[in-house]
Amino acid sequence: MGRRPISGRRGSAGAEPYAGLLIAEDVCDPASLAEFAWVLFENWCDVECPPKESWAFDALRWFGDDETVRRLSPLIRKWPGEGGHQRAGLGLDVLTDIGGDVALMHLYDISQKAKSKGLKDRAAQRVAEIAGDLGLTAD
């Protein structure tokens, strides 16, 4: 399943993405954009993930792909244990916005196996959201 287009995603503050991102999406290789977004995210993490500067999540949200989901999921699981509950919640939002089968599987796994009850509950909500978008039922 392909990634959802940028036009269907919103920034962390609920804002529409900058129009230039739509142009980048049209003219650039999706895998390169996803890797670029991941490197931006890693650099943000290297400076201790300043919460007021959550634009790095927006980069993942807009350009992330299945590999982004695979890389981000382990971080989401560990953040609550490091006092990063808000960051973990933003990570769940990113997985939800990326959408697709891989994101659904990772969210489901988090909803079943995460150590944090709050994270498990939020992941379960996101599972229902993506499943609905994909036309899936609990059966």
DSSP file (Angstrom, degrees, kcal/mol; ACC not computed):
  #  RESIDUE AA STRUCTURE BP1 BP2  ACC     N-H-->O    O-->H-N    N-H-->O    O-->H-N    TCO  KAPPA ALPHA  PHI   PSI    X-CA   Y-CA   Z-CA
    1    1 A M              0   0    0      0, 0.0   101,-0.2     0, 0.0     2,-0.0   0.000 360.0 360.0 360.0 133.4    0.0    0.0    0.0
    2    2 A G        -     0   0    0      1,-0.1     2,-0.1    98,-0.1    63,-0.0  -0.289 360.0 -91.6 -78.0 165.1    1.4    3.4   -0.9
    3    3 A R        -     0   0    0      1,-0.1    -1,-0.1    97,-0.1    96,-0.1  -0.369  44.2-101.1 -74.0 154.9    1.8    6.3    1.4
    4    4 A R        -     0   0    0     94,-1.1    -1,-0.1    93,-0.2     5,-0.0  -0.508  44.7-103.7 -73.4 144.5   -1.0    8.9    1.7
    5    5 A P    >   -     0   0    0      0, 0.0     3,-1.9     0, 0.0    -1,-0.1  -0.300  25.8-113.7 -68.3 155.3   -0.4   12.1   -0.2
    6    6 A I  G >  S+     0   0    0      1,-0.3     3,-2.7     2,-0.2    16,-0.1   0.854 112.5  68.9 -55.5 -37.8    0.7   15.3    1.7
    7    7 A S  G 3  S+     0   0    0      1,-0.3    -1,-0.3     9,-0.1    55,-0.0   0.722  97.4  53.5 -59.5 -19.5   -2.5   17.0    0.9
    8    8 A G  G <  S+     0   0    0     -3,-1.9     2,-0.3    89,-0.1    -1,-0.3   0.332 100.5  77.0 -94.6   7.4   -4.3   14.5    3.2
    9    9 A R    <   -     0   0    0     -3,-2.7     2,-0.3    -4,-0.1    53,-0.0  -0.849  62.8-152.9-120.1 153.4   -2.0   15.3    6.1
   10   10 A R        -     0   0    0     -2,-0.3     6,-0.2     6,-0.1     5,-0.1  -0.865  23.7-106.9-121.3 156.4   -1.9   18.2    8.6
   11   11 A G    >   -     0   0    0      4,-3.1     3,-2.3    -2,-0.3    -1,-0.1  -0.159  45.0 -91.0 -72.2 174.6    1.0   19.6   10.6
   12   12 A S  T 3  S+     0   0    0      1,-0.3    -1,-0.1     2,-0.1    43,-0.0   0.771 130.0  50.1 -62.0 -26.4    1.3   19.1   14.3
   13   13 A A  T 3  S-     0   0    0      2,-0.1    -1,-0.3     3,-0.0     3,-0.1   0.294 123.5-104.8 -93.8  10.3   -0.6   22.3   14.9
   14   14 A G  S <  S+     0   0    0     -3,-2.3    -2,-0.1     1,-0.3     2,-0.1   0.497  75.6 141.5  83.4   3.5   -3.4   21.2   12.6
   15   15 A A        -     0   0    0      1,-0.1    -4,-3.1    -5,-0.1    -1,-0.3  -0.437  59.3-103.6 -80.6 151.9   -2.3   23.5    9.8
   16   16 A E        -     0   0    0     -6,-0.2    -6,-0.1    -2,-0.1    -1,-0.1  -0.426  49.5 -97.0 -64.4 146.9   -2.3   22.7    6.2
   17   17 A P        -     0   0    0      0, 0.0    -1,-0.1     0, 0.0     5,-0.1  -0.316  47.3 -86.5 -66.9 152.7    1.2   22.0    4.9
   18   18 A Y    >>  -     0   0    0      1,-0.1     3,-2.1    -3,-0.1     4,-0.6  -0.345  39.1-122.4 -55.1 135.3    3.2   24.7    3.2
   19   19 A A  H >> S+     0   0    0      1,-0.3     4,-1.0     2,-0.2     3,-0.9   0.785 108.0  67.3 -57.4 -30.4    2.3   24.7   -0.5
   20   20 A G  H 3> S+     0   0    0      1,-0.2     4,-2.2     2,-0.2    -1,-0.3   0.765  89.8  65.0 -63.0 -24.3    5.9   24.2   -1.6
   21   21 A L  H <> S+     0   0    0     -3,-2.1     4,-2.5     1,-0.2    -1,-0.2   0.858  96.6  55.6 -66.7 -33.7    5.8   20.7    0.0
   22   22 A L  H <X S+     0   0    0     -3,-0.9     4,-1.5    -4,-0.6    -1,-0.2   0.880 107.8  49.0 -65.1 -37.1    3.2   19.6   -2.6
   23   23 A I  H  X S+     0   0    0     -4,-1.0     4,-2.1     2,-0.2     5,-0.2   0.932 110.6  50.1 -66.1 -45.7    5.6   20.7   -5.3
   24   24 A A  H  X S+     0   0    0     -4,-2.2     4,-2.2     1,-0.2    -2,-0.2   0.905 108.4  53.4 -58.8 -41.5    8.5   18.7   -3.7
   25   25 A E  H  < S+     0   0    0     -4,-2.5    -1,-0.2     1,-0.2    -2,-0.2   0.867 111.1  47.0 -61.3 -36.2    6.2   15.7   -3.4
   26   26 A D  H  < S+     0   0    0     -4,-1.5    -1,-0.2    -3,-0.2    -2,-0.2   0.844 122.1  31.4 -74.6 -34.7    5.5   15.9   -7.2
   27   27 A V  H  < S+     0   0    0     -4,-2.1     2,-0.3    -5,-0.1    -2,-0.2   0.598 106.5  73.6-105.2 -12.1    9.1   16.4   -8.4
   28   28 A C  S  < S-     0   0    0     -4,-2.2     3,-0.0    -5,-0.2     0, 0.0  -0.704  87.1 -99.0-106.9 156.4   11.2   14.5   -5.9
   29   29 A D     >  -     0   0    0     -2,-0.3     4,-2.2     1,-0.1     3,-0.2  -0.559  29.5-138.2 -68.5 125.4   11.8   10.8   -5.4
   30   30 A P  H  > S+     0   0    0      0, 0.0     4,-2.4     0, 0.0     5,-0.2   0.869 102.1  52.0 -57.3 -39.7    9.5    9.6   -2.4
   31   31 A A  H  > S+     0   0    0      1,-0.2     4,-2.2     2,-0.2     5,-0.2   0.894 109.9  49.6 -65.3 -38.5   12.3    7.4   -0.9
   32   32 A S  H  > S+     0   0    0     -3,-0.2     4,-2.5     2,-0.2    -1,-0.2   0.900 111.0  49.4 -66.2 -40.5   14.7   10.3   -1.0
   33   33 A L  H  X S+     0   0    0     -4,-2.2     4,-2.5     2,-0.2    -2,-0.2   0.905 110.7  50.4 -64.3 -41.0   12.2   12.6    0.7
   34   34 A A  H  X S+     0   0    0     -4,-2.4     4,-2.0     2,-0.2    -2,-0.2   0.910 112.4  46.8 -63.4 -41.9   11.5   10.0    3.4
   35   35 A E  H  X S+     0   0    0     -4,-2.2     4,-2.4     2,-0.2    -2,-0.2   0.903 111.2  51.6 -67.4 -40.3   15.3    9.6    4.0
   36   36 A F  H  X S+     0   0    0     -4,-2.5     4,-2.3     1,-0.2    -2,-0.2   0.924 110.2  49.2 -60.2 -44.9   15.8   13.4    4.1
   37   37 A A  H  X S+     0   0    0     -4,-2.5     4,-2.3     1,-0.2    -1,-0.2   0.888 109.8  51.9 -62.5 -38.7   12.9   13.7    6.7
   38   38 A W  H  X S+     0   0    0     -4,-2.0     4,-2.8     2,-0.2    -1,-0.2   0.912 108.4  50.2 -65.6 -41.2   14.5   10.9    8.8
   39   39 A V  H  X S+     0   0    0     -4,-2.4     4,-2.3     2,-0.2    -2,-0.2   0.907 110.2  50.6 -64.3 -40.7   17.9   12.7    8.8
   40   40 A L  H  X S+     0   0    0     -4,-2.3     4,-2.1     2,-0.2    -1,-0.2   0.928 111.1  49.4 -59.2 -44.0   16.2   15.9    9.9
   41   41 A F  H  X S+     0   0    0     -4,-2.3     4,-2.4     1,-0.2    -2,-0.2   0.916 109.3  51.1 -62.1 -44.8   14.4   14.0   12.6
   42   42 A E  H  X S+     0   0    0     -4,-2.8     4,-2.1     1,-0.2    -1,-0.2   0.898 109.1  51.1 -60.4 -40.7   17.7   12.4   13.8
   43   43 A N  H  X S+     0   0    0     -4,-2.3     4,-0.8     2,-0.2    -1,-0.2   0.892 108.9  51.1 -64.1 -38.8   19.3   15.8   14.0
   44   44 A W  H ><>S+     0   0    0     -4,-2.1     5,-1.8     1,-0.2     3,-0.7   0.903 110.3  49.6 -62.7 -42.0   16.4   17.1   16.1
   45   45 A C  H ><5S+     0   0    0     -4,-2.4     3,-1.7     1,-0.2    -2,-0.2   0.857 102.6  61.9 -64.9 -34.8   16.9   14.1   18.4
   46   46 A D  H 3<5S+     0   0    0     -4,-2.1    -1,-0.2     1,-0.3    -2,-0.2   0.738 101.9  51.7 -64.4 -22.6   20.6   14.8   18.6
   47   47 A V  T <<5S-     0   0    0     -4,-0.8    -1,-0.3    -3,-0.7    -2,-0.2  -0.051 131.1 -93.1-105.3  31.6   19.7   18.2   20.2
   48   48 A E  T < 5 -     0   0    0     -3,-1.7    -3,-0.2     1,-0.2    -2,-0.2   0.736  59.0 -85.1  68.3  29.0   17.5   16.5   22.8
   49   49 A C      < -     0   0    0     -5,-1.8    -1,-0.2     1,-0.2    -4,-0.1   0.886  47.3-142.4  49.7  60.7   14.2   16.8   21.0
   50   50 A P    >   -     0   0    0      0, 0.0     3,-1.9     0, 0.0    -1,-0.2  -0.357   5.0-145.7 -58.0 119.6   13.1   20.3   22.0
   51   51 A P  T 3  S+     0   0    0      0, 0.0     3,-0.5     0, 0.0    -2,-0.1   0.777  95.6  58.0 -61.9 -28.3    9.3   20.0   22.5
   52   52 A K  T 3  S+     0   0    0      1,-0.3     2,-0.2     2,-0.1     3,-0.1   0.610 103.8  56.5 -76.6  -8.9    8.6   23.5   21.2
   53   53 A E    X   +     0   0    0     -3,-1.9     3,-0.8     1,-0.1    -1,-0.3  -0.490  61.4 146.9-117.1  59.3   10.3   22.6   17.9
   54   54 A S  T >>  +     0   0    0     -3,-0.5     3,-1.4     1,-0.2     4,-1.0   0.220  33.6 112.5 -85.0  17.5    8.3   19.6   16.9
   55   55 A W  H 3>  +     0   0    0      1,-0.3     4,-2.1     2,-0.2    -1,-0.2   0.764  65.1  71.0 -58.7 -25.3    8.6   20.4   13.2
   56   56 A A  H <> S+     0   0    0     -3,-0.8     4,-1.7     1,-0.2    -1,-0.3   0.866  95.7  51.7 -62.5 -34.3   10.7   17.3   12.9
   57   57 A F  H <> S+     0   0    0     -3,-1.4     4,-2.8     1,-0.2    -1,-0.2   0.873 105.8  55.3 -67.3 -35.7    7.6   15.2   13.4
   58   58 A D  H  X S+     0   0    0     -4,-1.0     4,-2.7     2,-0.2     5,-0.3   0.907 104.3  53.4 -62.9 -40.3    5.9   17.2   10.6
   59   59 A A  H  X S+     0   0    0     -4,-2.1     4,-2.2     1,-0.2     5,-0.3   0.923 112.9  43.7 -59.9 -43.7    8.7   16.3    8.2
   60   60 A L  H  X S+     0   0    0     -4,-1.7     4,-2.5   -23,-0.2    -2,-0.2   0.906 112.8  52.9 -66.4 -40.8    8.2   12.6    9.0
   61   61 A R  H  < S+     0   0    0     -4,-2.8    -2,-0.2     1,-0.2    -1,-0.2   0.903 116.1  38.6 -60.5 -43.6    4.4   13.0    8.8
   62   62 A W  H  < S+     0   0    0     -4,-2.7    -1,-0.2    -5,-0.2    -2,-0.2   0.852 133.3  20.1 -80.1 -35.4    4.6   14.6    5.3
   63   63 A F  H  < S+     0   0    0     -4,-2.2    -2,-0.2    -5,-0.3    -3,-0.2   0.465  91.2 122.3-116.5  -2.8    7.3   12.5    3.8
   64   64 A G     <  -     0   0    0     -4,-2.5     2,-0.2    -5,-0.3   -30,-0.1  -0.162  34.1-178.4 -65.1 156.6    7.5    9.4    5.8
   65   65 A D     >  -     0   0    0    -31,-0.1     4,-1.9   -34,-0.1     3,-0.2  -0.639  49.9 -67.4-136.6-167.1    7.0    5.9    4.4
   66   66 A D  H  > S+     0   0    0      1,-0.2     4,-2.1     2,-0.2     5,-0.1   0.864 131.8  53.4 -60.3 -36.6    6.9    2.3    5.6
   67   67 A E  H  > S+     0   0    0      2,-0.2     4,-2.1     1,-0.2    -1,-0.2   0.874 105.1  54.9 -66.8 -35.5   10.6    2.4    6.5
   68   68 A T  H  > S+     0   0    0     -3,-0.2     4,-2.7     2,-0.2     5,-0.2   0.920 107.0  51.3 -59.2 -44.1    9.9    5.5    8.6
   69   69 A V  H  X S+     0   0    0     -4,-1.9     4,-2.2     1,-0.2    -2,-0.2   0.924 109.5  49.7 -58.7 -46.0    7.3    3.5   10.5
   70   70 A R  H  < S+     0   0    0     -4,-2.1    -1,-0.2     1,-0.2    -2,-0.2   0.858 115.6  42.9 -63.8 -35.7    9.7    0.7   11.1
   71   71 A R  H  X S+     0   0    0     -4,-2.1     4,-0.6     1,-0.1    -2,-0.2   0.857 116.3  46.5 -77.6 -36.6   12.4    3.1   12.4
   72   72 A L  H  X S+     0   0    0     -4,-2.7     4,-2.3    -5,-0.2     3,-0.5   0.836  96.3  72.0 -78.7 -34.0   10.0    5.3   14.5
   73   73 A S  H  X S+     0   0    0     -4,-2.2     4,-1.9     1,-0.2    -1,-0.2   0.877  95.6  49.8 -55.0 -46.3    8.1    2.5   16.3
   74   74 A P  H  > S+     0   0    0      0, 0.0     4,-1.5     0, 0.0    -1,-0.2   0.872 111.3  51.0 -62.6 -33.2   10.9    1.4   18.6
   75   75 A L  H  X S+     0   0    0     -4,-0.6     4,-2.2    -3,-0.5    -2,-0.2   0.915 106.8  53.3 -67.2 -42.5   11.5    5.0   19.7
   76   76 A I  H  < S+     0   0    0     -4,-2.3    -1,-0.2     1,-0.2    -3,-0.1   0.898 108.0  52.1 -58.5 -40.8    7.8    5.4   20.4
   77   77 A R  H  < S+     0   0    0     -4,-1.9     4,-0.3    -5,-0.2    38,-0.2   0.865 114.7  40.5 -64.4 -37.0    7.9    2.4   22.7
   78   78 A K  H >X S+     0   0    0     -4,-1.5     3,-0.7     1,-0.2     4,-0.6   0.764  95.8  78.3 -87.6 -24.3   10.9    3.6   24.7
   79   79 A W  G ><>S+     0   0    0     -4,-2.2     5,-3.1     1,-0.2     3,-1.7   0.861  86.9  57.5 -57.7 -41.5   10.0    7.3   25.1
   80   80 A P  G >45S+     0   0    0      0, 0.0     3,-1.5     0, 0.0     5,-0.3   0.888 103.4  55.1 -58.5 -35.3    7.4    6.9   27.9
   81   81 A G  G <45S+     0   0    0     -3,-0.7    -2,-0.2    -4,-0.3    -3,-0.1   0.641 108.7  49.2 -69.5 -13.7   10.1    5.2   30.0
   82   82 A E  G <<5S-     0   0    0     -3,-1.7    -1,-0.3    -4,-0.6    -3,-0.1   0.175 127.7 -96.6-107.5  13.7   12.3    8.3   29.5
   83   83 A G  T < 5S+     0   0    0     -3,-1.5     3,-0.3    -4,-0.1     2,-0.2   0.663  90.0 126.0  79.6  16.5    9.6   10.8   30.4
   84   84 A G     >< +     0   0    0     -5,-3.1     4,-2.5     1,-0.2     5,-0.2  -0.273  15.7 135.4-102.7  46.5    8.7   11.4   26.7
   85   85 A H  H  > S+     0   0    0     -5,-0.3     4,-2.2    -2,-0.2    -1,-0.2   0.910  75.7  47.7 -60.5 -43.3    4.9   10.6   26.9
   86   86 A Q  H  > S+     0   0    0     -3,-0.3     4,-2.3     1,-0.2    -1,-0.2   0.916 111.8  50.2 -64.8 -42.1    4.1   13.7   24.8
   87   87 A R  H  > S+     0   0    0      1,-0.2     4,-2.2     2,-0.2    -1,-0.2   0.901 109.4  51.6 -62.2 -41.2    6.8   12.8   22.2
   88   88 A A  H  X S+     0   0    0     -4,-2.5     4,-2.2     2,-0.2    -1,-0.2   0.900 108.7  51.4 -62.9 -40.5    5.4    9.2   22.1
   89   89 A G  H  X S+     0   0    0     -4,-2.2     4,-2.0     2,-0.2    -2,-0.2   0.905 109.3  49.5 -62.8 -41.5    1.9   10.5   21.4
   90   90 A L  H  X S+     0   0    0     -4,-2.3     4,-2.0     1,-0.2    -1,-0.2   0.880 108.5  54.5 -63.9 -37.1    3.2   12.7   18.6
   91   91 A G  H  X S+     0   0    0     -4,-2.2     4,-2.3     2,-0.2    -2,-0.2   0.902 106.0  51.2 -63.0 -40.8    5.0    9.6   17.2
   92   92 A L  H  X S+     0   0    0     -4,-2.2     4,-2.4     1,-0.2    -1,-0.2   0.897 108.0  53.3 -61.3 -39.7    1.7    7.7   17.2
   93   93 A D  H  X S+     0   0    0     -4,-2.0     4,-2.5     2,-0.2    -2,-0.2   0.898 107.5  51.2 -61.2 -40.1    0.1   10.6   15.3
   94   94 A V  H  X S+     0   0    0     -4,-2.0     4,-2.6     2,-0.2     5,-0.2   0.938 109.5  49.2 -63.3 -46.7    2.9   10.4   12.7
   95   95 A L  H  X S+     0   0    0     -4,-2.3     4,-2.3     1,-0.2    -2,-0.2   0.910 111.8  50.2 -58.6 -41.0    2.3    6.7   12.2
   96   96 A T  H  < S+     0   0    0     -4,-2.4    -1,-0.2     1,-0.2    -2,-0.2   0.916 111.1  48.0 -63.2 -43.5   -1.4    7.4   11.9
   97   97 A D  H  < S+     0   0    0     -4,-2.5   -93,-0.2     1,-0.2    -2,-0.2   0.861 110.0  51.2 -68.5 -35.1   -0.8   10.1    9.3
   98   98 A I  H  < S+     0   0    0     -4,-2.6   -94,-1.1    -5,-0.2    -1,-0.2   0.926  94.0 170.4 -65.2 -42.6    1.5    7.9    7.3
   99   99 A G     X  +     0   0    0     -4,-2.3     4,-0.6    -5,-0.2     3,-0.2   0.000  14.9 108.1  66.9-171.7   -1.1    5.2    7.3
  100  100 A G  H  > S-     0   0    0      1,-0.2     4,-2.1     2,-0.1     5,-0.1  -0.207  83.8 -57.1  90.4 178.1   -1.2    2.0    5.4
  101  101 A D  H  > S+     0   0    0      2,-0.2     4,-2.5     1,-0.2     5,-0.2   0.880 130.3  50.9 -65.0 -42.5   -0.7   -1.6    6.3
  102  102 A V  H  > S+     0   0    0      2,-0.2     4,-2.4     1,-0.2     5,-0.2   0.928 111.9  47.3 -65.8 -44.4    2.7   -1.3    7.9
  103  103 A A  H  X S+     0   0    0     -4,-0.6     4,-2.8     1,-0.2     5,-0.2   0.910 111.5  52.2 -61.9 -41.2    1.7    1.5   10.1
  104  104 A L  H  X S+     0   0    0     -4,-2.1     4,-2.5     1,-0.2    -2,-0.2   0.920 109.8  48.4 -60.9 -44.3   -1.5   -0.4   11.1
  105  105 A M  H  X S+     0   0    0     -4,-2.5     4,-2.3     2,-0.2    -2,-0.2   0.914 113.8  46.2 -63.7 -42.6    0.6   -3.4   12.1
  106  106 A H  H  X S+     0   0    0     -4,-2.4     4,-2.4     2,-0.2    -2,-0.2   0.911 113.1  48.9 -68.5 -41.6    3.0   -1.4   14.2
  107  107 A L  H  X S+     0   0    0     -4,-2.8     4,-2.6     2,-0.2    -2,-0.2   0.913 111.3  50.4 -63.0 -41.5    0.3    0.5   15.9
  108  108 A Y  H  X S+     0   0    0     -4,-2.5     4,-1.2    -5,-0.2    -2,-0.2   0.926 109.8  50.4 -62.1 -43.5   -1.5   -2.7   16.7
  109  109 A D  H  X S+     0   0    0     -4,-2.3     4,-2.4     1,-0.2     3,-0.4   0.912 111.5  47.9 -61.4 -42.7    1.7   -4.2   18.1
  110  110 A I  H  X S+     0   0    0     -4,-2.4     4,-2.0     1,-0.2    -1,-0.2   0.907 108.5  55.1 -63.1 -41.2    2.2   -1.1   20.3
  111  111 A S  H  < S+     0   0    0     -4,-2.6    -1,-0.2     1,-0.2    -2,-0.2   0.747 117.4  36.5 -65.1 -22.0   -1.5   -1.3   21.4
  112  112 A Q  H  < S+     0   0    0     -4,-1.2    -2,-0.2    -3,-0.4    -1,-0.2   0.774 129.6  24.3 -98.0 -31.4   -0.9   -4.9   22.5
  113  113 A K  H  < S+     0   0    0     -4,-2.4    -3,-0.2    -5,-0.2    -2,-0.2   0.502  80.4 119.9-121.7  -5.9    2.6   -4.9   23.9
  114  114 A A     <  -     0   0    0     -4,-2.0     6,-0.1    -5,-0.3   -36,-0.1  -0.306  57.7-138.0 -63.9 148.3    3.7   -1.5   25.1
  115  115 A K  S    S+     0   0    0    -38,-0.2     2,-0.5     4,-0.0    -1,-0.1   0.816  84.6  78.9 -75.1 -31.6    4.6   -1.2   28.7
  116  116 A S     >  -     0   0    0    -39,-0.2     4,-2.4     1,-0.2     5,-0.2  -0.686  67.9-154.9 -83.6 121.8    2.8    2.2   29.2
  117  117 A K  H  > S+     0   0    0     -2,-0.5     4,-2.6     1,-0.2     5,-0.2   0.900  96.4  53.4 -61.4 -41.3   -1.0    1.8   29.5
  118  118 A G  H  > S+     0   0    0      1,-0.2     4,-2.4     2,-0.2    -1,-0.2   0.910 110.0  47.3 -60.7 -41.8   -1.6    5.3   28.2
  119  119 A L  H  > S+     0   0    0      2,-0.2     4,-2.6     1,-0.2    -2,-0.2   0.909 111.0  51.5 -65.6 -42.3    0.5    4.5   25.1
  120  120 A K  H  X S+     0   0    0     -4,-2.4     4,-2.2     2,-0.2    -2,-0.2   0.923 111.4  47.6 -59.4 -44.8   -1.3    1.3   24.6
  121  121 A D  H  X S+     0   0    0     -4,-2.6     4,-1.8     2,-0.2    -2,-0.2   0.917 113.0  47.3 -64.6 -44.0   -4.7    3.0   24.8
  122  122 A R  H  X S+     0   0    0     -4,-2.4     4,-1.9     1,-0.2    -1,-0.2   0.894 111.5  51.3 -65.5 -38.8   -3.7    5.8   22.4
  123  123 A A  H  X S+     0   0    0     -4,-2.6     4,-2.4     1,-0.2    -1,-0.2   0.897 106.6  54.4 -64.1 -39.8   -2.3    3.3   19.9
  124  124 A A  H  X S+     0   0    0     -4,-2.2     4,-2.0     1,-0.2    -1,-0.2   0.885 107.1  51.2 -61.6 -38.5   -5.5    1.3   20.0
  125  125 A Q  H  X S+     0   0    0     -4,-1.8     4,-1.8     1,-0.2    -1,-0.2   0.910 110.5  48.6 -62.9 -41.6   -7.4    4.5   19.1
  126  126 A R  H  X S+     0   0    0     -4,-1.9     4,-2.6     2,-0.2     5,-0.3   0.862 106.7  56.7 -67.7 -35.3   -5.0    5.0   16.2
  127  127 A V  H  X S+     0   0    0     -4,-2.4     4,-2.9     1,-0.2     5,-0.2   0.939 107.4  48.5 -59.3 -46.9   -5.5    1.4   15.1
  128  128 A A  H  X S+     0   0    0     -4,-2.0     4,-2.1     1,-0.2    -1,-0.2   0.886 110.9  52.0 -60.9 -38.9   -9.3    2.0   14.9
  129  129 A E  H  X S+     0   0    0     -4,-1.8     4,-1.9     2,-0.2    -2,-0.2   0.944 114.1  40.4 -64.0 -49.4   -8.7    5.2   12.9
  130  130 A I  H  X S+     0   0    0     -4,-2.6     4,-2.3     2,-0.2    -2,-0.2   0.917 113.2  54.5 -67.3 -42.9   -6.4    3.6   10.3
  131  131 A A  H  X>S+     0   0    0     -4,-2.9     5,-3.3    -5,-0.3     4,-0.5   0.907 108.8  49.8 -57.8 -41.3   -8.6    0.4   10.0
  132  132 A G  H ><5S+     0   0    0     -4,-2.1     3,-0.9    -5,-0.2    -1,-0.2   0.906 108.8  51.3 -62.5 -41.2  -11.5    2.7    9.3
  133  133 A D  H 3<5S+     0   0    0     -4,-1.9    -1,-0.2     1,-0.2    -2,-0.2   0.853 113.1  46.0 -63.0 -34.3   -9.6    4.5    6.6
  134  134 A L  H 3<5S-     0   0    0     -4,-2.3    -1,-0.2    -5,-0.1    -2,-0.2   0.475 116.3-115.6 -87.7  -2.0   -8.7    1.1    5.0
  135  135 A G  T <<5 +     0   0    0     -3,-0.9     2,-0.3    -4,-0.5    -3,-0.2   0.785  66.4 145.5  74.3  27.2  -12.3   -0.2    5.3
  136  136 A L      < -     0   0    0     -5,-3.3    -1,-0.2    -6,-0.2     2,-0.2  -0.686  33.9-156.0 -98.2 151.8  -11.3   -2.9    7.8
  137  137 A T        -     0   0    0     -2,-0.3    -5,-0.0     1,-0.0     0, 0.0  -0.695  37.7 -98.5-114.4 172.7  -13.4   -4.2   10.7
  138  138 A A              0   0    0      1,-0.3    -1,-0.0    -2,-0.2    -2,-0.0   0.805 360.0 360.0 -60.9 -29.8  -12.3   -5.9   13.9
  139  139 A D              0   0    0      0, 0.0    -1,-0.3     0, 0.0    -3,-0.0   0.496 360.0 360.0 -67.2 360.0  -13.1   -9.3   12.3
